[in-house]
Structure formats: C-alpha cells, structure tokens
C-alpha cells in the first residue's frame, strides 16, 4: 500500500520510484533504499504541487478545460481492458485447439471405420468364396441319398392292397 504522500503521484512517477527502490535494494541497503524512496517521494510531491500551482495561477493558458493526460485511473482501465482482451484471445485459442482436436479425431476415426469396413468386406467375400468352393466339391445328396415318397408309392398294389391284409 502506498502512503498518503505517494498517492498524489501518477503511474509513471510510481514506476520510477519503484525502480529506484529496487535498485537500492539490489545495492544491499534496505534502510538507505527506504530513505531514498522517501526523499524521492517528497521531491516528486513538491514538484507536483508546484506544477498544479503554476497551472492554476495562469488562467490565460489554452486548453485549461481539458483533463490532464496520464491519470492513474485511465491507465488502470486500459490495463484491465488489455487483460480482458488477452484472456479472450487465450480462450479463443483454446476453443480453436479443441475444435481442431475434435476434427482430427473424427477424421481419424472415420478413416479407421472405413478401413475396418473394407477389411470386413474382404473377409466376408473370402468366406463366401470358401462356401461356394466347398459346395462345388462336396455334394450333400451324393453322401446322403434321399428317398422320394413318390418312388416308394408308385406300386399301388403293394401299399394299397398288401398280401397280408385281413379282408
């Protein structure tokens, strides 16, 4: 959290102060870093107050009614907007990757299905050919003779009037 003196600064000023503070920390003296930051903050605050006093004291300057450029709130809004847009781009990339994965999986499965059907069709044709070949070579009626009823019943005297019948 920034102290009350630091809240008056613009985002650019805070960036400069933060860099100086980090450089002082890297130099190895935390106490001198804090002192340097306080001195910089005080001098920056004094300069900011002088600039505001100069702006107010000269009403003849043009464009006095315009808002000053570079406010922290505008920078924060732009940063948040950039974050949201970046998140939306990442989400869109993830959706595109998912769609591409689905498409490639569907295509691979479709090819696999086609190969499986073709293979099955080949097996079915081969099996049907084997059945036809077996049927040409092996005749069931030759191995299993069939007695027709008409042949057995052609002699009417034998079955209609048997010799051992009781009349």
SULJO-V885238 format. One record per pair of residues at least 12 apart in sequence whose C-alpha atoms are under 8 Angstrom apart, sorted by the first residue. I is the first residue (numbers start at 1). J is the second residue. Records with the same first field share a line. If there is no record, write none. Layout:
# SULJO-V885238
I->J ; J
This chain:
# SULJO-V885238
5->41 ; 42 ; 45
6->41 ; 45
8->45
9->44 ; 45 ; 48
10->70 ; 71 ; 72
11->70 ; 71 ; 72 ; 75
13->44
17->37 ; 40 ; 41
20->33 ; 36 ; 37
21->33 ; 34 ; 36 ; 37
24->36
